[in-house]
Amino acid sequence: MARFASIVPTGRVLVTPTSLTEPPRFDDLHGARYDELYREAHRMLWALNELDGPAITVPCGFTDSGLPVGLQLCAPSGRDADVLSAAERVENVLTEQHVPTH
């Protein structure tokens, strides 16, 4: 955890995609592939949760097939204000650029 804090300076956040894959469709979440799809879709979330810091996902558009895409922002423990401030800035930029987020 201390190493993460040394990599991400105060006032800055780490930015990653929320998921490395396109979100699975509801119909795909039944049967044998459920566990595989669930693990793949949540890999980035789980990795950053291990760092025990604040994180937020900001909707930032859609895939070509119309499924939502998120941008995950995180910071070391105790830096909630950095994450919230960065999320607000991202939302403002997306609004200014007229990116549909919902």
WORAPE-V529913 format. One record per backbone hydrogen bond with DSSP energy under -1.0 kcal/mol. CO is the residue of the C=O (numbers start at 1). NH is the residue of the N-H. E is the energy in kcal/mol with one decimal. If there is no record, write none. Layout:
CO;NH;E + CO;NH;E
This chain:
1;5;-1.9 + 2;6;-1.8 + 3;7;-1.5 + 4;8;-2.0 + 9;12;-2.1 + 14;74;-2.3 + 16;72;-3.3 + 25;28;-1.4 + 26;29;-1.7 + 31;34;-1.4 + 33;37;-2.8 + 34;38;-2.8 + 35;39;-2.5 + 36;40;-2.2 + 37;41;-2.5 + 38;42;-1.5 + 42;46;-2.6 + 43;47;-2.1 + 44;48;-2.1 + 45;49;-1.9 + 46;50;-1.4 + 48;51;-1.2 + 49;52;-1.5 + 54;75;-1.8 + 56;73;-2.9 + 58;71;-2.4 + 61;69;-2.3 + 63;66;-2.1 + 67;63;-3.1 + 69;60;-2.8 + 70;18;-2.2 + 71;58;-2.8 + 72;16;-2.6 + 73;56;-2.2 + 74;14;-3.2 + 76;79;-1.6 + 79;83;-1.5 + 80;84;-2.7 + 81;85;-2.5 + 82;86;-2.3 + 83;87;-2.5 + 84;88;-2.1 + 85;89;-2.1 + 86;90;-2.6 + 87;91;-2.6 + 88;92;-2.3 + 89;93;-2.3 + 90;94;-2.7 + 91;95;-2.3 + 92;96;-2.7 + 93;97;-2.2 + 94;99;-2.8 + 95;98;-1.3
